[in-house]
Amino acid sequence: MNEELTFVVGQIPKMKLRFNVTDETTVAALSLSDYTGAQVLVFGPDGVLRATMAATITDSANGKVESVWDATSPFDEPGDYRIQLKLTNGSAADYTTTHRAVVKELGV
């Protein structure tokens, strides 16, 4: 997921979220073989965590992760949201950089 996303307040997207995790210093795919789990974190315009969604590492060798949206919309107000991937292995966790999602009122 590299592009900016746009949603509407209350929207529950149908599309899957797809992440391509890369190394911090290059654009090469980061192997995710050391991780056993993943979650998508959605933060609202105020920085408060709005949703934690399950994610699946679909191709660990090529840094690919997918997630589907929950049945409840995390977009409760307009503004700039941040979406971040949390990768876990036991009690250890690493986080990706955040991605911007713009949420607007319907018709704006």
C-alpha positions, 0 to 999 in steps of 0.5 A: 500500500503506497498511495494515499487512500480516500474514504467517506465517514462511516464507510466499510471498504470492500477492498482488501488492504495489501501491504508490500513491506520493504527494507528501511534503507531500500525498496527491496522486499523485507522477508517476514519469515521471522514474524508469526502474526500481523495486525493493521492499526487504524488511527483517527485524526486525533491520534487515537486508535480506532481499529485493530484488524487481523492481517495475514502474511501471504508471502513472507519471502516477498514481504506481502501482507493482506487484511480485510476490513472489519464489519464496523467502520473505523471512520467516525469523523472526517480528517486524516487517518493513519494506517500502520502494520504491526508485525509480531513474533511472540511478545516482540513487535515491529511497526511499519511506517504509517500510510495516510487515509483521507476521510471526507463527508459524503458529497464533499 
